[in-house]
Amino acid sequence: DFCKQFLEAAAVRYNQIHGHEDFIFDVGQTIILHGLTNSKYNGQRGKIVCPGDKEGRWGVQLINQTKALQLEDSENIWVHAENMQLVVGAENATDLNKNFPRHRLASIESADTMAQLDINLKHNYVRQNPQYTLAALREGVYVIGMKDQFNIHDLKFNPLSEHIQYVADEMGFVLFDKTGSKNVDILGPYFIEQYILMEVISKLEVAQNVLKYYVNHKDKLQRSVDAYDETQGKGFICWRFLFQNRKA
């Protein structure tokens, strides 16, 4: 039995060292769960207590467990690496490097903001560092396409053209807009839903800034948008100009 366990552990470590993505995780790291079928665990923070096994599952002890989870304090759950994001914090700082996959990172601040907005990610099939255009049809309904799929020149020939209200790319640049809206709670280039999608798909700093301000300083965020004349463009990609105008 000892030899069998030793060989299994050695095989797992070999795969990790030779480029298997699970190598980014290690015992003692703090992670956030997402994309699990049992949605009550999604968004929960935990600590890795058992290394990945040959099936790619890691032992995770949930942090700040509640009675709602119906778990004992000492009970662990087994989770695949694809359902974990590493929390960027002091205890994990030494584990980071320039090759660390962005889609496996989650800042504590960003995670807390997403939790306050009650966002529950069911599935995410978009690969890391995507290039795309996002067409907004109505609140809660968006179509994601390839980088140039919803470009302004071909938009009139698109079968969805009558329904498309605005188009933005993965960086947040607004390529088309017929809403004329400058409200963070109404469909348009400043609507909070777009930046939730950007945070989930692209993990961009501008999206994290918008979500943080929306949760903590919503009135200030809206006043900045109201005062912005859109000379430099639309959307929060112009974040610096928005707040420069506000200060002025």
C-alpha positions in Angstrom: 0.0 0.0 0.0 2.8 2.4 0.9 4.5 1.8 -2.5 1.3 2.3 -4.4 0.6 5.6 -2.6 4.2 6.7 -3.1 4.0 6.0 -6.9 0.7 7.8 -7.2 2.0 10.8 -5.4 5.2 10.8 -7.5 3.1 10.6 -10.7 1.0 13.6 -9.7 4.1 15.6 -8.8 5.8 14.7 -12.1 2.8 16.0 -14.1 2.8 19.2 -12.0 6.5 19.9 -12.6 6.2 19.1 -16.3 3.7 21.8 -17.1 0.4 20.5 -15.9 -1.8 23.5 -15.0 -2.4 22.1 -11.5 1.2 23.0 -10.6 0.0 26.5 -9.8 -1.7 25.2 -6.6 -0.2 23.9 -3.4 -1.2 23.0 0.1 -1.8 26.0 2.3 -2.9 28.4 -0.4 -6.2 30.2 -0.2 -8.6 29.8 -3.1 -12.1 30.7 -4.2 -14.5 28.1 -5.6 -16.4 28.7 -8.8 -18.2 26.8 -11.6 -19.4 23.9 -9.3 -22.6 22.1 -10.0 -23.5 22.5 -6.4 -23.9 26.3 -6.6 -24.0 26.8 -2.8 -20.2 26.4 -2.8 -19.5 28.9 -5.6 -17.9 32.1 -4.3 -16.8 30.4 -1.1 -13.2 30.9 0.1 -11.2 27.9 1.3 -7.7 26.7 2.0 -6.0 23.8 0.3 -5.3 21.1 2.8 -4.6 18.0 0.6 -2.5 17.9 -2.6 -4.1 17.0 -5.9 -4.7 13.3 -6.5 -4.3 11.4 -9.8 -7.8 12.5 -10.8 -6.9 16.2 -10.4 -9.0 16.8 -7.2 -7.7 18.9 -4.3 -8.8 18.7 -0.7 -10.2 22.1 0.4 -11.3 23.2 3.8 -13.9 26.0 3.6 -13.1 29.2 5.5 -15.8 30.9 7.7 -18.1 28.0 7.2 -21.7 28.6 8.1 -24.6 26.5 9.2 -26.2 27.1 5.8 -23.5 25.0 4.2 -24.4 22.1 6.5 -20.7 21.2 6.9 -18.8 20.2 10.0 -15.8 22.3 10.9 -13.4 19.5 10.2 -15.0 18.3 7.0 -13.2 18.9 3.7 -14.5 18.9 0.1 -12.7 17.6 -3.0 -12.5 20.0 -5.9 -11.0 19.9 -9.4 -8.4 22.6 -10.2 -10.6 24.0 -12.9 -13.1 25.1 -10.2 -10.5 27.0 -8.1 -9.0 30.5 -8.3 -6.0 31.5 -6.3 -6.7 34.4 -4.0 -4.0 37.1 -4.4 -3.0 37.8 -0.8 0.0 38.0 1.5 0.0 34.2 2.2 0.2 33.4 -1.5 2.5 36.2 -2.6 5.6 34.0 -2.8 3.8 31.6 -5.2 3.2 34.1 -7.9 5.3 34.5 -11.0 5.0 36.2 -14.4 3.7 33.0 -16.0 0.9 32.6 -13.5 -2.4 32.2 -15.5 -4.6 35.3 -15.0 -7.8 33.3 -15.1 -6.7 31.4 -12.0 -6.2 34.6 -9.9 -8.7 36.3 -7.8 -7.9 39.3 -5.6 -9.5 39.3 -2.2 -11.0 42.8 -2.9 -12.5 41.7 -6.2 -13.9 38.5 -4.7 -15.5 40.4 -1.9 -17.0 42.9 -4.4 -18.4 40.1 -6.5 -19.9 38.5 -3.4 -21.6 41.8 -2.5 -23.2 42.0 -5.9 -24.5 38.4 -5.3 -22.8 37.2 -8.6 -22.9 33.4 -9.0 -20.9 32.1 -11.9 -22.4 28.9 -13.2 -20.1 28.1 -16.1 -17.3 29.9 -18.0 -16.2 28.4 -21.3 -14.1 31.4 -22.4 -10.4 30.8 -22.4 -7.9 33.1 -20.8 -6.9 36.4 -22.5 -9.8 36.4 -25.0 -10.3 38.8 -27.8 -13.9 39.5 -28.5 -16.7 41.9 -29.2 -19.8 42.0 -27.0 -23.2 43.0 -28.4 -25.8 44.1 -25.9 -29.4 43.3 -27.0 -31.1 44.2 -23.7 -30.5 44.0 -20.0 -29.3 40.6 -19.2 -28.9 39.5 -22.8 -25.6 39.8 -24.6 -24.0 38.0 -27.5 -20.2 37.4 -27.5 -18.5 37.2 -30.8 -15.1 37.1 -32.4 -12.9 40.2 -32.3 -14.3 41.8 -35.5 -17.6 40.0 -35.6 -19.6 43.1 -34.5 -17.6 45.8 -36.2 -19.5 49.0 -37.0 -19.1 48.7 -40.8 -20.8 45.3 -41.1 -23.2 45.8 -38.3 -26.1 46.7 -40.6 -25.8 43.4 -42.4 -25.9 41.4 -39.1 -29.2 39.5 -38.6 -29.3 41.0 -35.0 -28.7 44.6 -36.2 -32.1 45.8 -35.2 -31.7 44.4 -31.7 -28.1 45.5 -31.0 -28.1 48.5 -28.6 -24.3 48.9 -28.3 -21.1 47.0 -28.9 -17.9 46.9 -26.9 -14.7 45.0 -27.2 -12.7 43.0 -24.6 -10.8 46.1 -23.4 -14.0 48.1 -22.9 -13.8 50.3 -26.0 -17.3 51.2 -27.1 -17.5 50.5 -30.9 -21.2 51.3 -31.4 -23.9 52.8 -29.3 -27.5 53.9 -30.0 -28.7 54.0 -26.4 -27.3 57.5 -25.5 -27.5 56.3 -21.9 -25.1 57.6 -19.2 -26.6 55.7 -16.3 -24.9 52.9 -14.4 -28.2 51.2 -13.9 -29.6 51.4 -17.4 -28.5 49.6 -20.5 -25.7 51.5 -22.2 -21.9 51.9 -22.2 -21.8 52.6 -18.5 -24.2 49.9 -17.4 -22.8 47.8 -14.6 -23.6 44.5 -16.3 -21.0 45.0 -18.9 -18.3 45.4 -16.3 -19.5 42.3 -14.5 -19.0 40.4 -17.7 -15.6 42.0 -18.3 -14.5 41.0 -14.7 -15.6 37.4 -15.3 -14.2 37.1 -18.8 -11.2 39.4 -19.1 -10.2 40.2 -15.4 -9.3 43.7 -16.4 -8.4 46.4 -13.8 -10.9 48.9 -15.2 -13.8 46.4 -14.6 -12.5 45.8 -11.0 -12.4 49.6 -10.4 -16.0 50.1 -11.7 -17.4 47.3 -9.6 -15.5 48.6 -6.5 -16.9 52.1 -7.0 -20.4 50.8 -7.8 -20.5 48.9 -4.5 -18.8 51.5 -2.3 -19.2 54.9 -4.0 -22.1 54.5 -6.5 -23.3 58.2 -6.2 -19.8 59.5 -6.9 -19.5 57.1 -9.9 -22.7 58.3 -11.4 -21.9 62.0 -10.8 -18.6 61.5 -12.6 -20.4 59.9 -15.6 -22.9 62.8 -15.6 -20.1 65.4 -15.7 -18.2 63.6 -18.5 -18.6 65.0 -22.0 -17.4 61.9 -23.8 -14.9 63.8 -25.9 -12.3 61.0 -25.3 -14.8 58.3 -26.0 -17.6 56.4 -24.3 -17.5 53.9 -21.4 -15.4 53.4 -18.4 -12.3 52.7 -20.5 -12.0 56.5 -20.2 -11.8 56.1 -16.5 -8.9 58.6 -16.1 -10.8 61.3 -18.0 -14.0 60.7 -16.1 -12.4 61.4 -12.8 -10.3 64.2 -14.1 -13.4 66.0 -15.2 -15.0 65.3 -11.8 -12.0 66.9 -10.0 -12.1 69.9 -12.2 
